[in-house]
Every structure is written in structure tokens, then in C-alpha cells.
Amino acid sequence: MSVTRMALVGLGATGLAIGGSLANRVDCELVGAVDKNPDVGGKDLGDLLGLGPLGVEVVTDIELLPDVDVAVVATTSDLVQVAGTLMPLLERSINVVSICEQLAFPWQSHPELASELDAAARAHGVTVLGTGANPGVLMDTLPLLLSVLTQSANRVVVRRRTNMSRYGAILSKFGLGLAPGDFAAEREAGTVIGHVGFEQAIAAVAAGLGWQLDEIVVDGVEPAIVSRSRRQGAHAVIEPGTISAVTHRARGLCGGDAVIDLEIMFGFFDDSDDVQPGDEYRIEGGDQVITLASATGFESFLSTIAAAVNVAAAAVDAPAGLRSMGELPVLTLASKGTRMRVEAIS
């Protein structure tokens, strides 16, 4: 089995979790890491991962990364910002896998930038792939896979209630932990924006089904639950009287009808809440209705890590250019738990 040389770009909560998983893969070798935070610059990556020294020094400038096969980028949801990180990697002929939601399918939302990234990747014979931080596979690739079971899909409906208690810095964009009045002010100021990636997910589903949409509508994020108790997360605390869950909705319209209808509730959930984590995917077909439901939901943080880790090595063999998850063969997306060290599984 060949070993893929990996680098991490971005060492927040999600980046470190991805790194911990990659370090336990027999087909991957972590040989580089970069984060702009000067407090982690010069430290050993293994120490940050809680694994003990790996002999991999964290650098603060992407140009100082060693030569690698794949860089896993876990920095920001904004594609315009992350493109400044992607381009230098592509120009060094490094394959890129990123959890940036807007990279998942940017052809409609960022056509010029998508073309530039695609051209750079093709010119250097590498792949750039956005897995999303929700992850994107749950919002676009999974509905497309389910649509295989009907000959004529007429409508796609996704309802997710996802636990956010494992996340760190990303929580600020949802407004979790804010008092209701502060939430309204922050949303007005543009600080609270909710989920990033609805437009890309809807565009990906429409493209896969061969639909031409008239419009994609993304609503503003709304408070859903004000907590009556203190809720402790891995990196944040929700105090009583503050917002513990928000709802965000988006629709793809055709002829005035919402043919793609997405809704996600993001939160720190508690047994006292009227709603609990859970997911439902429904494909309304001409011959039958396909429904996939999970009573507990697909845990967002763990799913994000798994999606990025499972496809990271596959990026090396994927066709050059800007690719979406839906373009990869199913076998390359499948779980690679057999490639983990036994002690990591037990």
C-alpha cells in the first residue's frame, strides 16, 4: 500500500481533529502543518494533536511547508478568502482537500474564481476538492445517491437538526450563546450569517438532476431555542437566557415551486428541548417517494472529519481540476476504517 504525504493547513478544532485521524491511518503520513497563529508556530504537530512528538514543526507561512502529495485545508468558509491559500498549493502541484463549504460546488456562486482554480489545478496536474464543513456530502451527494432509486425525481427535501457542541471558532457565525437582542444586532451587522454553503449545495443537486433553477433563495438565520440551562460544549458554553439553537433555510425555485427545500437547525441540544437531533432526506419521485431518516442525526462534527479523511488520499488519483464530491467514484468516498491502526479503532 502506498503512503500519501499529507499536510494540514489550519489547526483549529476541526483541523486538529482531522490531523488526529490522519495520524492514525497506515496509508497517510503527516509531514507538514501550517497555521497563521504565532502561538502555535514552531511547536511540534504531534504535541498539538496529543500524540507526542512527531518531528513535524508547525510553520506560520504556507511557503514553508515541505513538499507533500495532499494538503487538507480547514480554515474558513469563505471561498474568496481561502482561494489565497489554495492557489500557492496548486502552483506547487499539491492536491487540495478543503472543508470550505463554498468550494463544494462554486461554479454558479463564484464562476470566475471556480474557473481560475480549475485552470490552476489542471495546469499543475492536481485536484482541488471541497468536502464542506457540514459536511457538504450530506447536503448534496447523499440526496443525489438516493435519487438513483426513482426514475423521475420531482422534489428534494432535507431536514437536519445537527449538534454543534464539538465545534470551536465556527460557532460565532451562528450566533449561538448570544442573548436574543445581541443576536438581532449581530445579524444586522453581518456578523451572524448562519450556514455557508446552501447555494452551493442546491446548485450541486440541481446540476446532478439536470434541473435548471429559476432562483436560489437563502433566508436569514433565525433563533430557534433560548436555553433555560447551562450547556457545556467542547470549546464553548451556552449560558441560560442565550440562544442554544438557530434555524436556517434555503430553497431552489423552479416555476415558483421549491423543488429543492433545505432546512437545518444548528444547536447545543438538551433533553428538555422540544426538538432533538435528527435528519430526514426525502426524494419525491414520479414512481415512489424515497425517505432516509436518522432518529439521532448524522453528527456534524464527526461527519465532517470522516468525509475529509476518507477522501484525502483519493484526491491524488482523482482527475486534475476543480472537482465536487459527487464526481468522485463511490468507492473512493467509502469509509477507510480498515486503513486505521488497530489501537485507533479500539
CORMO-V301003 format. One line per field, one symbol per residue. ss: DSSP state (H for helix, E for strand, - for the rest). phi: phi as a letter, one per 30 degrees, with the letter a starting at -180 (. if undefined). burial: 1 if it has 24 or more other ideal C-beta (glycine too) atoms within 12 Angstrom, else 0. A space follows every 50 residues. Layout:
ss=???
phi=???
burial=???
//
This chain:
ss=---EEEEEE---HHHHHHHHHHH-E--EEEEEEE---------EHHHH-- ------EEE--HHH-----EEEE-----HHHHHHHHHHHHH---EEEE-- HHH-------HHHHHHHHHHHHH---EEEE-----HHHHHHHHHHHHHH- --EEEEEEEEEEE-----HHHHHH----EHHHHHHHHHH--------HHH HHHHHHHHH-----EEEE---EEEEE----EE----EE---EEEEEEEEE EEEE--EEEEEEEEEEE----------EEEEEEEE---EEEEEE-----H HHHHHHHHHHHHHHHH----EEE-HHH--HHHH---HHHE-HHHH-
phi=.dccdcbcbjcdededdddddddccdcbbdbaabaddddceiddeedddi ciecicddccbddcdddbdbcccbcbdddeddddddeddddcicdbbbde ddddacdcdbeddddddddddddcibcbbcciccdeedcbddeddddedb dbdcabbbbbbcdcdddceddddcidjcdeddeddddddidcbidckeed ddddddddciccddacccdddbdcbcdcbdbccdbabcdeicdcabbbba bccbiicddbbcbbccaccbddddcbelbbbbcccdcaccbbbbdcidee ddddddddddceddddcdedkdbcedddeeddddecddccdedddd
burial=00011111111111111111111110111111111100010010110110 00010111100100110111111111111001101111110111111111 11111111110011011101100101111111111111111111111001 00111111111111111111111111110000100110000111111111 11111111101010010100111111100010101101000111111111 11010001111111111111001010101111110000010100001111 1111111111111111010111111111000110010010000000
//
